[in-house]
């Protein structure tokens, strides 16, 4: 029997994801057009999105989505190609955005609300649907504009600035007339942030980072967009202006910790009257089309750049690539190439 691969959650990790233990590859029967019902299409995954939030989905705790169950297919968004169809919406050869999870093959239905047929806009590429024009770009857009309420003349500091979301935040803030300081974990990333237009950028791994951070924030922070948490959040709190806005998008420094730590400088929230707000991009679902239109326009005009780190090797490398995400191995959007974009399959 011909098979395809699916990745399921084998056990909940304590601390870091453990390659070979946290996830398990399981073979599934390879489907064909004969397995489809009317209104269904069979797709093969081309690209799998890897995102910091995935670590939280493995914890059996209350959150904005249910935890991935033990034995369940690992959750994840993909770009897929239709290889067989009994659908009135999706013909063979078209590309889709879908939440199929970590699997090589899946069935989508016309009634699935989260499946989107992809048309690559001017200046775009297929992978943008998982990056600058996808959830990460939308997270940046709503986080800095709606939650952060960025204004011309603001001083904006972005942690995790060389990641998929942070790099777009930096550029939107510049487009809105702000001065931007980006924080990243390597000298190469610092140089890239300057190339993107950041007014300054710092490597948080430098021995004198705290001193340099204080010097670079001498005029204090209007908006802090946080993807990292931990000690960097504490430093930012110590440099906050009265009535500053702290956008809490992520806390990647704490996701794999067995003893997560909250901010020690939280009393600055009182004394500086800081508005600190978390958000989830799904809350803005009704506004996605308008935001994607503006992001697409900026991309076509060259006002926004993006970078991708694409790991090749199929589903078998996904868990190691995910572990690397939390160690900062990527610049920009992290993807796994599950199957070649150039390939053509019909079943």
N, C-alpha and C positions, 0 to 999 in steps of 0.2 A: 504493500500500500504506500503510495506517495504521501509524504508528510510535509508540513511546514512547522516553524518553530513559534512558540509562545513563551513569554516569561511571566512567571507567577511569583507571588510573595511566599517564600518558604518559612521565614521566621522574622519576627520583629527585632530589628537591631537595637542593641544598647550601645549608644555611641555611634561610631562610624559604620556605614554600610560595609558588610564583610563579603567580598567577592567569593562566590562558591557556597555561601551559607545563607545570605539574606534572600537571594533570588534563586529560582530553579528554572532551567529550560525544559519545556515540555513539548513533545511532538504532537501535532494535531493532524487529522486527516486533511489532505489537500483538496480543496473544494473546486468545483467546476460549475459551468452554467446549469448543469442538470440539478444542482443543489439549491438553485435560486427559486424564489417565488416571485410572482408579479409585484413590481414596486421595489425590487431589491437589485443591488449591484455588488459585484465581487471586486474587491480592491486589494492591491499589494502595496505595502508600505515602502516608500522611497526614503523619506527622512523622518526621524523621530526627534522630537524636542526634549531636551534635558533642562530642567528648571530647578532652582533652589527649593521651591515649595514641595518638591517630591519627598524630601526627607520627612516633612511634617505629615504627609499622607500615610506614612508607615506607622505612625504612633496611634495607639488605641485610646485617643482622647477626643474630647468634643472640639470641633472646629467648623469651618465654613463648608466643608465637604466631609462625608463619612470616611473613616480610614479604609485603606485597601484591606480587604479581608485576607486572612491566611488562606492560601490556595487560589486566591483571585488574581486575575490578570493585572499586572502593574499598570496603573493609570498613566496616560500620556497622550499628548496631541501629536498628530502626524500629518505629513503630506503624503497622499496616496494616489495611485493611478488605477483607473477602472480597467479591469481585464476581462470582465464578462458582465452582461447587463440584461435585466428584464425591467429596467427602470425607465420611466418616462422623462426623468430629469437628468440622468447621468449616463452618457454614452461611452462606449469603449474608447479608451485613449485619453479621456479627459482627466484632469487632476483635481483632487478634492482636499480640503482641510477637514479633518475629522478627529474625534477623540476616541480612536480605536485602541489605544493602549499599546503595550509592548508586544506586538505580534507582527508576523510577516504578512498575514493575510486576514481579511475580515470581510463581513457582509454589512453593508449600509443600506438603509431604507429611505425611500422618498419622504417619509414622515419624520425622519430624524431632524430635529430642529438645530442641532449643532454641526451639521454637515454643510459645507459651503463649496460650491464649484469655484475653482480658482481661475481668474483671468489676470495675467501678469500686466501691471500697469506700465506706462512709459517710464523708463529709467529703472524699472524694478527687475527682480528675478524671482524664480519660483520659491526659493527659501525665505523670502521676505514675509510670507504668510505665517511663518513661525517666529519671526523676529520683529523687525521695525514696523511692519504692517499687521503684526499679529498681537498676541497677548502681551508680550514684553513692551512693544511700542505703545500699545494702548495703556498699559500700566504707567509708563512714563508720562504719557500725555495727560491722563486724568489726575495723576498724583501731583505733578508740578503745577498744572493749571487750575484744577478745581480744589484740591486739598491744600496745596501750597500757596495758591493764589499769588503766583509770582507777578511782580510788577517791575516796570522799568526802574532802574536804579537800585534794585535789591542786590544784596550780596548773598549769593546762594552757594552752599557747600554740599557736595554730593559724595557720599561714601559708596564704595563699590562702583566707582565711576566708569571703570573700563568694562563693566559687564553689559549684558544685553539691554537691561533697563536703564542702568545708570548712564551709559553713554548717550542714550537718546534724551534723558533728562537734561544733561549738560547742554546739549544742542538746542533744545526747546527753550531753556532758560536764557541762552544767548539771543535766540530769535526774539524773545520777549523783552530784551534790553537789560538783562541782569549782568552783573559781574559774577564769574563762576570760578570756584576752586574745586578741582576734582581730586579725590583720594583713591589711590590704587596700590597694588602690591608688588610692582616691579618698575625698574627704570624704563623699560620698553613701553609699558603701559602709560607711564607718565608722559613720555614723548608723544605717544599716540593721542592722548587727551589734549595736549597742546596743539597738535595738528588739527584736531576737531574744532578748535577755537576757544578752549578753556583759557581764561586769563592766567591761571597758574594751576599747577598740579603737584602733588606730593606723594612720595612713596612711604606708606605707613610702616614699612619694614625697616626704614632707616633708623639708626641708633638714636639720632637726635630729632626724631619725628615730632615728639610732643613740643619741643622748643620751637621747631620750625612752624608747626601748626599755630601756636600762639602768636608768633610773629606775623604769619600770613592772615590772621583773623583779628588784627589790631583794631579794626573798625567794627568788629563784632558781626554776628550772623543774623540776617533777616530770615532766611529759609534754609533749613537743614533737611535734605532728602536722604533718609537712612536706609541702606540695604544691608547693614553689617551688624549694628548693635554693639554690645560689649564696651570695651575701653574707648573706642572711637566715639560712641554716643556720649559717654561721660565727658570726654574732652569737649565735644560740641556744646553740651549743656553749660559748661563753664565759660563758653564764649558767646552765649546767646544774648541778643539785644532784648530789651523789654518788648513784649508783645510779638516776639518772633514766632514763626510757624515751623513746627517739626513734623515732617511727613514720615511716618513709620511704615515703610514698604516691606522691609525684611530685616532679618537678624542672622545672616548666614554664619557669623562667628559663633553662634550659640546652638545651631540646629543639631549638631552632632555631640554636644556636650552632655555628659551624664549628670551634670549639676549646672544648669543654665543660670546665669547671673543677670540680675536686673541692674539698672543704673544706680550708682551710688550718689550721683549729684542731682537726684530727683527733686530736692528742695529748691533748686533753681527754677523749676516750673512755677513755684509759688512766687518767689521773689521777683522773677522777670516776667511774670504773667504770660508764660509760654503757652501757646495752644499746640498740644501734641496729639496727633490724630493718626490712627491706623486706618487702612482701607483695603478693600478687595475689588479688583477690576471688574468682577462679575456684576457688581452693583450698578455698573454703568452700561449694561448690555444694550439698552435702548438707544444709547448714544454712540455705539460703535461705528455705524456707517458714516456719520458726519466727521468723527475723529479720523477714521481711516482715509477719508477723502482729503482732509487737510494734510495728514502725514504723507499721503501719496503725492500731493502737490509739492510739498517741501522736498521730497526725495527726487522728483522729476526735475526740480529747479536746482538741484545740487546743494540745497541748504541744509540737508541732513545726510550724513554719511553713516555707513555701518560696516562692521567687520564680523566675520563668522569663523568659528573654529569647528571644522567638520571632521569627525572621527570616523574613519572607514573600518570595515570589518564585520558589519552586520550586527544583529541583536546580541551576539556573543560578547561584544565589547562594551555593551551599554552600561553594565554595572560598574566596570572600572572607570568608564568615562564619567559616570555620575559621581563617583568618589572623587575624581579629579576636579569636578566642578567646585567642591567645597574646599579644595586646596588651591584654587585660583589658577588652574592650568589653562583656562580659556581666556581669550580676549574677545569681547563681543558675545554674540549668540553661540551657544554650544548645541551642536546637532550630531546625531549618529546617522551615517548613510547606511540604510538597511539594504537598499538595492540601487543600482545605478540609475540616475535620472534619465540617461539616454536609452535605457533598455526598453524593449517593446514585448509585451506578453499578451496573449489572447487565450482564453480558456473557454 
